[in-house]
Amino acid sequence: MAAPGVELALGVVRDGQFGPLVMIGAGGVLVEVLGDHKFALPPFDADYARHLIEGLRLRPLLDGKRGQPPADLDSLARTIARFSVLAADLADSIAELDVNPILAGPSGAVALDALVIPRSGPARSALGGRAAVA
């Protein structure tokens, strides 16, 4: 039911040394097949998000190929930057956060599915015990 677009994935993983890291990469089933992703320490701004987008191998797809319109890269970069702020704000409450796929199209970015895994212990209560959202 969503408009066509390029499937991307956004995620937050916890690194033992650096803490939360934001991941952006190819989404849908391609997240596991291509290994096309970049990691960054949150929070960061839209300019840095745009830098991450530019480093992806799937980047040319966002320009529109085979009759598809180009994605709104400014909107996508703002979405990723806001996601990084969320990752920083919830760093003590979540173990993982995955948004896959997020469709990047001419009207912006639309998240189609998300998974939240709370950290165990006292931080878990900050999410009210919810483990997943769809």
C-alpha positions in Angstrom: 0.0 0.0 0.0 3.0 2.3 0.2 4.2 4.2 -2.8 7.2 2.9 -4.6 10.7 3.7 -3.4 14.1 2.4 -2.5 14.2 0.1 0.5 16.7 1.1 3.1 17.2 -0.1 6.7 18.0 2.0 9.8 19.2 0.5 13.0 20.7 1.0 16.3 23.1 -1.5 17.8 25.1 -1.3 21.0 28.8 -1.6 20.8 30.7 -2.5 24.0 33.3 0.2 23.5 31.4 3.0 21.7 27.8 2.5 23.0 24.9 3.0 20.5 25.7 3.1 16.8 23.3 4.1 14.1 23.4 1.9 11.0 22.0 2.9 7.6 22.1 0.5 4.6 20.3 -1.4 2.0 17.0 -2.6 3.3 14.5 -5.3 2.9 16.1 -8.7 2.1 19.1 -6.9 0.7 20.2 -5.9 4.2 21.5 -9.5 4.7 22.6 -10.1 1.1 24.5 -7.0 0.1 26.2 -5.9 3.3 25.9 -2.4 2.1 25.8 -0.3 5.3 27.5 2.5 7.2 27.7 3.1 10.9 27.9 6.4 12.9 27.9 7.6 16.5 24.7 9.4 17.3 23.5 12.1 17.4 24.4 13.7 14.1 22.9 16.3 11.8 21.3 16.0 8.3 24.6 17.0 6.6 26.4 14.0 8.2 23.4 11.8 7.3 23.7 12.9 3.7 27.4 11.9 3.9 26.4 8.4 5.0 23.9 8.1 2.2 26.5 9.1 -0.3 28.8 6.3 0.9 26.3 3.6 0.1 26.6 1.4 -3.0 22.9 1.6 -3.5 23.2 5.5 -3.7 22.6 5.6 -7.5 19.2 4.0 -7.1 18.1 7.0 -5.1 18.5 9.1 -8.2 15.6 7.2 -9.9 16.4 4.4 -12.4 14.3 2.7 -15.0 11.5 5.3 -15.0 11.3 5.6 -11.2 11.3 9.1 -9.8 14.3 10.2 -7.6 14.0 10.0 -3.9 13.8 13.2 -1.8 17.4 13.0 -0.4 17.0 16.0 1.9 13.9 14.5 3.6 15.7 11.1 3.9 18.8 12.8 5.5 16.5 14.7 8.0 14.8 11.4 8.8 18.1 9.7 9.5 19.4 12.6 11.6 16.2 12.5 13.7 16.6 8.8 14.1 20.1 9.4 15.4 18.8 11.8 18.0 16.2 9.1 19.1 19.1 6.6 19.3 21.1 8.9 21.5 18.1 9.8 23.7 17.1 6.2 24.2 20.7 4.8 24.5 20.2 3.6 28.1 16.8 2.0 27.3 17.2 0.0 24.2 19.5 -2.9 23.2 18.5 -2.7 19.5 16.2 -0.8 17.2 15.6 -1.8 13.6 13.5 0.0 11.0 13.4 -2.2 7.9 12.3 -1.4 5.4 12.1 2.3 5.2 11.1 3.4 1.7 12.8 6.5 0.3 10.7 8.0 -2.5 9.9 11.4 -4.0 7.6 12.3 -1.1 10.1 11.5 1.6 10.8 8.4 3.7 8.2 6.0 5.1 8.9 3.4 7.7 7.1 0.1 7.0 8.2 -2.0 9.9 10.1 -1.6 13.2 11.5 -3.8 16.0 12.5 -2.5 19.4 14.5 -4.7 21.8 14.7 -3.1 25.3 17.8 -3.5 27.4 17.3 -5.9 30.3 17.2 -4.6 33.9 15.9 -1.2 35.2 16.2 0.5 31.8 13.6 -1.9 30.4 10.8 -0.3 32.4 11.4 2.9 30.6 9.8 1.3 27.5 7.0 -0.1 29.6 8.1 -3.7 28.8 7.2 -3.5 25.1 9.5 -5.6 23.0 8.3 -5.0 19.5 6.2 -2.7 17.4 4.9 -3.2 13.8 
